[in-house]
Amino acid sequence: MDNEEHILLQESDTIVTSVIEKYLERSKVGREKYGTTLDREDLDKIQWLVHLQEELMDATLYIEKIKKELENYKKKDKKDKNDSGCIIS
């Protein structure tokens, strides 16, 4: 990324900037961890699709985890609202 592109990045939408920075960091980590980039040519299309499928399967697990946490929070919040602390006999 040259200086002009860097300036444009800084002046763009903060969300876009955040995502681009995350992509760049992920690319750096991937190069360090695997010693290669996505420009590699040792995988065929099926192998790339397997990688994608595995990543998407992980994503569904993360979604399920967060859903369960939100459901538990919602149940706890509802219970707390119903429990006013006042006991009527």
Backbone as CSV, one residue per row, in Angstrom:
resi,resn,N_x,N_y,N_z,CA_x,CA_y,CA_z,C_x,C_y,C_z
1,MET,0.859,-1.168,0.000,0.000,0.000,0.000,0.903,1.228,0.000
2,ASP,0.705,2.089,-0.977,1.526,3.296,-1.028,0.921,4.366,-0.122
3,ASN,1.639,5.475,0.007,1.236,6.548,0.915,-0.124,7.128,0.546
4,GLU,-0.382,7.297,-0.752,-1.673,7.844,-1.193,-2.819,6.910,-0.810
5,GLU,-2.609,5.618,-0.992,-3.641,4.649,-0.617,-3.850,4.657,0.892
6,HIS,-2.775,4.804,1.641,-2.878,4.845,3.098,-3.693,6.063,3.547
7,ILE,-3.464,7.213,2.910,-4.222,8.425,3.242,-5.699,8.227,2.901
8,LEU,-5.987,7.646,1.731,-7.377,7.373,1.356,-8.039,6.443,2.356
9,LEU,-7.292,5.454,2.809,-7.821,4.518,3.797,-8.181,5.241,5.080
10,GLN,-7.324,6.128,5.530,-7.580,6.870,6.760,-8.789,7.789,6.630
11,GLU,-9.062,8.277,5.420,-10.166,9.209,5.205,-11.478,8.502,4.871
12,SER,-11.442,7.197,4.704,-12.657,6.485,4.314,-13.520,6.143,5.527
13,ASP,-14.592,5.478,5.264,-15.521,4.998,6.271,-14.757,4.226,7.354
14,THR,-15.018,4.523,8.614,-14.292,3.861,9.701,-14.527,2.361,9.726
15,ILE,-15.704,1.927,9.329,-15.991,0.497,9.306,-15.171,-0.184,8.218
16,VAL,-15.134,0.423,7.034,-14.336,-0.117,5.931,-12.865,-0.173,6.346
17,THR,-12.387,0.889,6.950,-10.996,0.930,7.404,-10.720,-0.194,8.392
18,SER,-11.617,-0.390,9.329,-11.448,-1.439,10.325,-11.370,-2.817,9.680
19,VAL,-12.240,-3.071,8.716,-12.253,-4.371,8.041,-10.966,-4.565,7.234
20,ILE,-10.539,-3.539,6.523,-9.307,-3.649,5.734,-8.116,-3.920,6.645
21,GLU,-8.051,-3.218,7.764,-6.958,-3.455,8.707,-6.977,-4.889,9.227
22,LYS,-8.162,-5.414,9.484,-8.273,-6.802,9.945,-7.817,-7.784,8.866
23,TYR,-8.190,-7.523,7.611,-7.728,-8.378,6.508,-6.209,-8.359,6.404
24,LEU,-5.627,-7.171,6.504,-4.170,-7.070,6.410,-3.492,-7.806,7.555
25,GLU,-4.036,-7.668,8.758,-3.466,-8.372,9.916,-3.622,-9.883,9.764
26,ARG,-4.780,-10.305,9.283,-5.015,-11.743,9.081,-4.058,-12.306,8.038
27,SER,-3.804,-11.538,6.994,-2.858,-11.962,5.970,-1.460,-12.117,6.565
28,LYS,-1.061,-11.158,7.395,0.259,-11.208,8.044,0.369,-12.440,8.937
29,VAL,-0.645,-12.680,9.753,-0.638,-13.836,10.645,-0.586,-15.131,9.833
30,GLY,-1.362,-15.185,8.747,-1.361,-16.369,7.890,-0.004,-16.632,7.279
31,ARG,0.668,-15.594,6.818,2.013,-15.752,6.250,2.971,-16.270,7.304
32,GLU,2.879,-15.722,8.518,3.770,-16.158,9.595,3.467,-17.592,10.027
33,LYS,2.187,-17.921,10.117,1.783,-19.242,10.602,2.014,-20.341,9.564
34,TYR,1.648,-20.063,8.301,1.694,-21.093,7.266,2.837,-20.904,6.273
35,GLY,3.512,-19.764,6.335,4.628,-19.520,5.446,4.234,-19.350,3.985
36,THR,2.992,-18.972,3.746,2.532,-18.780,2.373,1.381,-17.783,2.356
37,THR,0.917,-17.454,1.167,-0.221,-16.541,1.014,-1.315,-17.259,0.228
38,LEU,-2.404,-16.563,-0.010,-3.470,-17.139,-0.823,-3.096,-17.209,-2.296
39,ASP,-1.955,-16.660,-2.640,-1.461,-16.763,-4.014,-0.867,-18.150,-4.295
40,ARG,-0.792,-18.976,-3.299,-0.213,-20.316,-3.462,-0.950,-21.085,-4.553
41,GLU,-0.253,-21.973,-5.185,-0.825,-22.724,-6.301,-0.753,-24.232,-6.097
42,ASP,-0.522,-24.650,-4.849,-0.391,-26.081,-4.575,-1.714,-26.751,-4.239
43,LEU,-2.801,-25.991,-4.184,-4.111,-26.562,-3.890,-4.994,-26.461,-5.125
44,ASP,-5.795,-27.516,-5.336,-6.751,-27.438,-6.445,-8.056,-26.825,-5.933
45,LYS,-8.987,-26.645,-6.822,-10.246,-25.984,-6.452,-11.019,-26.758,-5.388
46,ILE,-10.989,-28.074,-5.456,-11.670,-28.887,-4.430,-11.035,-28.646,-3.063
47,GLN,-9.723,-28.602,-3.007,-9.053,-28.358,-1.728,-9.380,-26.970,-1.175
48,TRP,-9.475,-25.972,-2.066,-9.882,-24.639,-1.615,-11.308,-24.669,-1.078
49,LEU,-12.178,-25.425,-1.754,-13.565,-25.532,-1.283,-13.645,-26.249,0.056
50,VAL,-12.796,-27.230,0.275,-12.752,-27.923,1.576,-12.340,-26.932,2.661
51,HIS,-11.321,-26.124,2.384,-10.911,-25.090,3.350,-12.073,-24.157,3.659
52,LEU,-12.756,-23.699,2.620,-13.906,-22.804,2.800,-14.986,-23.483,3.628
53,GLN,-15.291,-24.728,3.296,-16.320,-25.465,4.027,-15.962,-25.573,5.507
54,GLU,-14.717,-25.886,5.800,-14.282,-25.995,7.198,-14.411,-24.663,7.925
55,GLU,-14.042,-23.569,7.250,-14.174,-22.242,7.860,-15.638,-21.909,8.135
56,LEU,-16.512,-22.233,7.187,-17.937,-21.955,7.368,-18.540,-22.830,8.462
57,MET,-18.064,-24.055,8.569,-18.532,-24.918,9.654,-18.128,-24.321,11.003
58,ASP,-16.897,-23.824,11.092,-16.475,-23.150,12.320,-17.376,-21.959,12.604
59,ALA,-17.702,-21.202,11.563,-18.557,-20.024,11.748,-19.914,-20.410,12.321
60,THR,-20.490,-21.520,11.852,-21.793,-21.934,12.394,-21.677,-22.314,13.861
61,LEU,-20.537,-22.854,14.257,-20.330,-23.178,15.671,-20.251,-21.909,16.510
62,TYR,-19.572,-20.892,15.997,-19.486,-19.626,16.720,-20.872,-18.994,16.846
63,ILE,-21.648,-19.067,15.783,-23.018,-18.535,15.811,-23.841,-19.252,16.870
64,GLU,-23.767,-20.562,16.894,-24.538,-21.341,17.865,-24.123,-20.995,19.293
65,LYS,-22.821,-20.852,19.526,-22.314,-20.500,20.852,-22.898,-19.162,21.314
66,ILE,-22.852,-18.168,20.448,-23.356,-16.846,20.808,-24.866,-16.871,21.003
67,LYS,-25.590,-17.623,20.159,-27.042,-17.756,20.334,-27.362,-18.326,21.700
68,LYS,-26.650,-19.375,22.106,-26.904,-19.994,23.416,-26.635,-18.998,24.537
69,GLU,-25.549,-18.244,24.420,-25.245,-17.249,25.450,-26.333,-16.186,25.525
70,LEU,-26.825,-15.719,24.370,-27.888,-14.719,24.359,-29.196,-15.281,24.900
71,GLU,-29.498,-16.533,24.564,-30.709,-17.165,25.100,-30.631,-17.280,26.610
72,ASN,-29.484,-17.689,27.125,-29.310,-17.809,28.574,-29.417,-16.446,29.249
73,TYR,-28.836,-15.416,28.621,-28.916,-14.067,29.160,-30.357,-13.583,29.180
74,LYS,-31.074,-13.863,28.078,-32.471,-13.440,27.985,-33.314,-14.132,29.059
75,LYS,-33.086,-15.441,29.261,-33.827,-16.173,30.299,-33.520,-15.602,31.681
76,LYS,-32.235,-15.338,31.944,-31.840,-14.792,33.237,-32.434,-13.404,33.428
77,ASP,-32.398,-12.578,32.395,-32.940,-11.228,32.472,-34.447,-11.267,32.732
78,LYS,-35.137,-12.180,32.045,-36.591,-12.310,32.236,-36.888,-12.774,33.658
79,LYS,-36.100,-13.719,34.168,-36.290,-14.214,35.525,-36.054,-13.086,36.528
80,ASP,-35.003,-12.293,36.300,-34.702,-11.178,37.205,-35.826,-10.150,37.206
81,LYS,-36.426,-9.881,36.060,-37.527,-8.907,35.975,-38.772,-9.447,36.671
82,ASN,-38.987,-10.766,36.606,-40.141,-11.363,37.260,-39.948,-11.488,38.759
83,ASP,-38.705,-11.469,39.190,-38.405,-11.614,40.616,-38.171,-10.223,41.193
84,SER,-39.225,-9.619,41.733,-39.142,-8.251,42.232,-38.528,-8.179,43.626
85,GLY,-38.328,-9.350,44.222,-37.774,-9.340,45.574,-38.835,-9.212,46.645
86,CYS,-40.057,-9.044,46.249,-41.169,-8.881,47.194,-41.903,-10.213,47.282
87,ILE,-41.992,-10.729,48.483,-42.700,-11.990,48.677,-44.063,-11.704,49.287
88,ILE,-45.106,-12.097,48.583,-46.462,-11.896,49.061,-47.005,-13.248,49.510
89,SER,-47.425,-13.320,50.749,-47.940,-14.579,51.262,-49.442,-14.600,51.212
